Structure formats: structure tokens, C-alpha cells
Amino acid sequence: MDKKKDRLFLFDLDRDGLHRQMGGGIPKGTIMTITGMDGAGKSAIAQRLIYGLTRHNYRLTVVSTELTTKGFIDQMDSLDYPVMSDVLSRELVFIPVFPLIGAARKREDFLGRLLTTKGIYDSDIIVIDTFSALIKHDIDEERAFEVLSFFKKMAGQSKTIILTMDARDLSERIMAPFRSVSDILIELERDVIEGSVEHKMFVTRFGTAQGPVSNAVGFRIEPGAGFIVDITLVA
């Protein structure tokens, strides 16, 4: 058995080569944070990782602040990332925030429920998109430490936590600990040049990488094709 692959969660797809830009896989037991403003591609990258991970038969839990279950499946289908069978088999557990919390509950309840809801952390990989939107009304520096300590405990059990965050949702005092504690930190930028949208992914930190990691990756998102690496954008 390949011991190197034993230490990684694999997400490779032949059609885009993203795994080759990111060390061949995600080290097990890590916290990955993907930051960027609206439209920068946070959800698109998360969805690409989700699909690649499901192809390798890992168990995932996905918590979404934006999509219903149907909306998630439809969105994935639009990118040619079919996950219906994974959702039905419960290999991919999708949890939309509002049914999780309950329509009558205030947003201030979200963080506590996220940490205590049974079953969320049973999977190999837990993805929370968008994490900053979930916690922005219910976090201070003390609670940030509590959350990070909990995630570190989960990582110590060889689980990987993937968070997407928009820095505009939180103060720098709150964002800074998440950046510093993350084993993998990816920062996204989006530009519109002559009517064309350009996305760039900067890998600021990638701890315990098992292979070469690109510092910057250009990409685009296309209906029916999903994530596409575009090397011309960082030339």
C-alpha cells in the first residue's frame, strides 16, 4: 500500500489536475480555510473538493448557509459534479443551515448548535460553507478560541475540517486566529478585466504537504465543466 496516500485525502479528477497544484491531496487531520469575497470562488472550490473526495469514497458532512439540499444537488449537477447517489446513500450528509437551526431560532444560536448537533462530525471530512456567515453574530475572541480548540480536537482524530470564510464578515481580531491555526490557508481573488472574470487562488500555507504545492493557481468555473485550472492567469 502507498503510505503517502495513506496520509492523504485524495480528490483528484483527470479533467482538471487541481490535485497536482495542491500536493497530491489534503493531509488527514488538518484544518483548511478558504478565504475570499463574494464571487471569488469559495463555494466553487469547496464543491470541486467535495466531488473529488466523494469519488474516493470518503464520508463527508457538508453544512451550507446558502443552499437547500435540492439546490446543492442541482448546483453540483450544473458543474457536472453529480452527487445524488452519495446523498441518498448518506456517504455525503448535506445539512442546510435553516432546517438544522429551525426557522424560529435566532442566528445567535447557530454556533452552539454547530458544535453540538449530533452526527455532524462522524464523517471523515467536514465542510462548512460559508463559515463566517454562520458565526458572525455569535462570536468573540473567547468563542473563537473555543471553536478552534474543538476543530483541533477533531483534527487530532484524523478528521479534516474545510471552512470557507469572507473576511468582511468578521473583525481582524477574529479572523487572525483562524488564519494562524489553519494548516492549509487559501486566499482567493477575483478580477473583471474587459468583461472577463478572472479567479486566482493563492496558497498562503500548506502544512505537511506530501508533494509540490503551487503558490498561485488561476482558474475559471464553467457550467457543465466545473473547475478548470487556467495557467495563463498567473503567468
C-alpha positions as CSV (number, residue, x, y, z in Angstrom):
1,M,0.0,0.0,0.0
2,D,1.2,3.5,-0.8
3,K,1.9,5.0,2.7
4,K,2.0,8.5,1.2
5,K,-1.6,8.2,0.0
6,D,-2.5,6.7,3.4
7,R,-1.7,10.1,4.9
8,L,-3.9,12.0,2.4
9,F,-7.5,12.5,1.5
10,L,-7.4,12.2,-2.3
11,F,-9.6,14.4,-4.5
12,D,-8.0,14.0,-8.0
13,L,-10.0,14.3,-11.2
14,D,-8.4,13.7,-14.5
15,R,-10.2,16.6,-16.1
16,D,-8.7,19.5,-14.1
17,G,-5.4,18.5,-12.4
18,L,-6.1,20.6,-9.3
19,H,-4.6,17.9,-7.1
20,R,-1.3,18.4,-8.8
21,Q,-1.3,22.0,-7.7
22,M,-2.1,21.0,-4.1
23,G,0.5,18.4,-3.1
24,G,-1.5,15.5,-4.4
25,G,-4.2,15.6,-1.7
26,I,-5.3,17.0,1.6
27,P,-3.3,15.7,4.6
28,K,-5.5,13.9,7.1
29,G,-6.2,15.7,10.3
30,T,-5.9,19.3,9.0
31,I,-7.9,22.5,9.2
32,M,-8.2,24.1,5.7
33,T,-9.5,27.7,5.5
34,I,-10.5,29.2,2.1
35,T,-11.0,33.0,2.2
36,G,-12.3,35.4,-0.3
37,M,-15.1,37.9,-1.0
38,D,-18.4,37.1,-2.6
39,G,-17.9,35.8,-6.1
40,A,-14.2,34.9,-5.6
41,G,-15.0,31.2,-5.9
42,K,-15.0,29.9,-2.4
43,S,-18.1,27.7,-2.9
44,A,-16.9,26.6,-6.3
45,I,-13.6,25.3,-4.9
46,A,-15.4,23.7,-1.9
47,Q,-17.7,21.9,-4.4
48,R,-14.8,20.8,-6.5
49,L,-13.1,19.3,-3.4
50,I,-16.4,17.7,-2.3
51,Y,-16.9,16.0,-5.6
52,G,-13.3,14.8,-5.8
53,L,-13.4,13.4,-2.3
54,T,-16.7,11.6,-2.9
55,R,-15.1,9.9,-5.9
56,H,-12.6,8.3,-3.5
57,N,-15.4,7.1,-1.2
58,Y,-14.7,9.2,1.8
59,R,-17.6,10.1,4.1
60,L,-18.4,13.8,4.1
61,T,-20.6,16.2,6.0
62,V,-21.4,19.5,4.2
63,V,-23.0,22.3,6.2
64,S,-24.3,25.1,3.9
65,T,-25.5,28.6,4.9
66,E,-26.9,29.2,1.4
67,L,-28.3,26.1,-0.3
68,T,-31.1,23.7,0.3
69,T,-30.4,20.1,-0.3
70,K,-32.1,20.3,-3.8
71,G,-30.3,23.5,-4.5
72,F,-27.0,21.8,-3.7
73,I,-27.6,18.8,-5.8
74,D,-28.8,21.0,-8.7
75,Q,-25.7,23.2,-8.3
76,M,-23.4,20.2,-8.4
77,D,-25.2,18.8,-11.4
78,S,-24.7,22.1,-13.2
79,L,-21.0,21.7,-12.8
80,D,-21.1,18.1,-13.9
81,Y,-20.4,17.0,-10.3
82,P,-23.2,14.5,-9.7
83,V,-23.6,13.6,-6.1
84,M,-27.3,12.4,-5.9
85,S,-26.2,8.8,-5.2
86,D,-23.8,9.9,-2.5
87,V,-26.5,11.9,-0.8
88,L,-29.0,9.1,-1.0
89,S,-26.5,6.6,0.4
90,R,-25.6,9.0,3.2
91,E,-22.0,8.9,2.3
92,L,-22.4,12.6,1.8
93,V,-24.5,14.1,4.5
94,F,-25.8,17.6,3.4
95,I,-27.1,19.9,6.1
96,P,-28.7,23.1,5.1
97,V,-28.5,25.6,8.0
98,F,-32.1,26.7,8.4
99,P,-33.6,23.2,8.8
100,L,-30.7,22.5,11.2
101,I,-31.4,25.5,13.4
102,G,-35.1,25.9,12.9
103,A,-36.9,28.8,11.3
104,A,-37.9,30.4,14.6
105,R,-34.4,30.4,16.1
106,K,-32.2,33.4,16.1
107,R,-28.8,33.5,14.3
108,E,-27.1,33.8,17.7
109,D,-27.9,30.1,18.3
110,F,-26.0,28.9,15.2
111,L,-22.5,28.5,16.6
112,G,-23.6,26.5,19.6
113,R,-25.8,24.2,17.6
114,L,-23.0,23.7,15.1
115,L,-20.7,22.4,17.8
116,T,-23.2,20.2,19.5
117,T,-25.5,18.8,16.8
118,K,-25.2,15.0,16.8
119,G,-23.7,13.4,13.8
120,I,-22.0,16.4,12.1
121,Y,-18.5,15.2,13.0
122,D,-19.0,11.5,12.3
123,S,-17.6,11.9,8.8
124,D,-14.0,11.8,7.5
125,I,-14.3,15.4,6.2
126,I,-16.5,18.2,7.4
127,V,-17.1,21.2,5.0
128,I,-18.8,24.4,6.3
129,D,-19.7,26.9,3.6
130,T,-19.8,29.8,4.4
131,F,-18.5,29.5,8.0
132,S,-18.0,33.2,8.6
133,A,-21.7,33.9,7.7
134,L,-22.7,31.3,10.2
135,I,-20.8,32.7,13.1
136,K,-20.6,36.4,12.6
137,H,-23.5,37.3,15.0
138,D,-22.3,34.9,17.7
139,I,-18.5,35.1,18.1
140,D,-15.9,37.0,20.1
141,E,-12.3,36.2,20.8
142,E,-13.1,33.8,23.6
143,R,-15.6,31.8,21.5
144,A,-13.2,31.8,18.5
145,F,-10.6,30.1,20.8
146,E,-13.3,27.6,21.9
147,V,-14.3,26.8,18.3
148,L,-10.7,26.4,17.2
149,S,-9.9,24.2,20.1
150,F,-12.9,22.0,19.1
151,F,-11.7,21.8,15.5
152,K,-8.2,21.0,16.6
153,K,-9.6,18.1,18.7
154,M,-11.5,16.8,15.6
155,A,-8.3,17.1,13.5
156,G,-6.5,15.1,16.2
157,Q,-8.9,12.3,15.3
158,S,-7.6,12.4,11.7
159,K,-10.7,14.3,10.5
160,T,-10.3,17.2,8.1
161,I,-12.2,20.5,8.5
162,I,-12.7,22.7,5.5
163,L,-14.0,26.2,6.2
164,T,-14.9,28.9,3.7
165,M,-14.8,32.5,5.1
166,D,-15.3,36.0,3.9
167,A,-13.1,38.3,6.0
168,R,-15.7,41.1,5.6
169,D,-18.0,39.2,7.9
170,L,-15.6,39.3,10.9
171,S,-13.2,41.6,12.6
172,E,-9.5,41.1,12.1
173,R,-9.2,40.0,15.7
174,I,-11.5,37.1,15.0
175,M,-10.0,36.3,11.5
176,A,-6.4,36.3,12.7
177,P,-6.7,33.2,14.9
178,F,-8.4,31.2,12.2
179,R,-5.7,32.2,9.7
180,S,-2.9,31.3,12.1
181,V,-4.3,28.0,13.3
182,S,-5.2,26.7,9.8
183,D,-2.8,24.0,8.4
184,I,-3.9,25.0,4.9
185,L,-4.7,28.6,4.1
186,I,-6.0,29.5,0.6
187,E,-6.8,33.1,-0.3
188,L,-8.9,33.9,-3.4
189,E,-9.1,36.9,-5.6
190,R,-11.5,37.9,-8.4
191,D,-11.0,40.5,-11.1
192,V,-13.1,41.5,-14.0
193,I,-10.9,42.5,-17.0
194,E,-12.6,43.6,-20.2
195,G,-15.8,41.8,-19.2
196,S,-14.0,38.6,-18.4
197,V,-13.9,37.2,-14.8
198,E,-10.5,36.0,-13.7
199,H,-10.1,34.0,-10.5
200,K,-6.8,33.4,-8.7
201,M,-6.1,31.0,-5.8
202,F,-3.1,31.8,-3.6
203,V,-1.9,29.0,-1.4
204,T,-0.5,31.0,1.6
205,R,0.1,28.0,3.8
206,F,0.1,24.2,3.2
207,G,1.4,22.3,6.1
208,T,2.7,18.7,5.9
209,A,2.3,18.7,2.1
210,Q,3.2,15.3,0.6
211,G,4.1,16.8,-2.8
212,P,4.8,20.1,-4.6
213,V,2.3,22.9,-4.0
214,S,1.8,25.8,-6.4
215,N,1.8,29.2,-4.7
216,A,-0.7,30.6,-7.2
217,V,-3.3,29.0,-9.4
218,G,-5.5,30.7,-11.9
219,F,-8.9,29.1,-12.5
220,R,-12.3,29.5,-14.0
221,I,-15.7,28.0,-13.4
222,E,-17.7,26.8,-16.4
223,P,-21.2,25.3,-16.5
224,G,-21.1,21.6,-17.4
225,A,-17.3,21.5,-16.8
226,G,-16.8,22.9,-13.2
227,F,-13.4,23.9,-12.0
228,I,-10.8,24.4,-14.7
229,V,-7.1,25.3,-14.0
230,D,-6.1,28.2,-16.2
231,I,-2.3,28.7,-16.1
232,T,-2.5,31.8,-18.3
233,L,-4.0,33.8,-15.4
234,V,-0.9,33.7,-13.2
235,A,1.7,33.8,-16.0
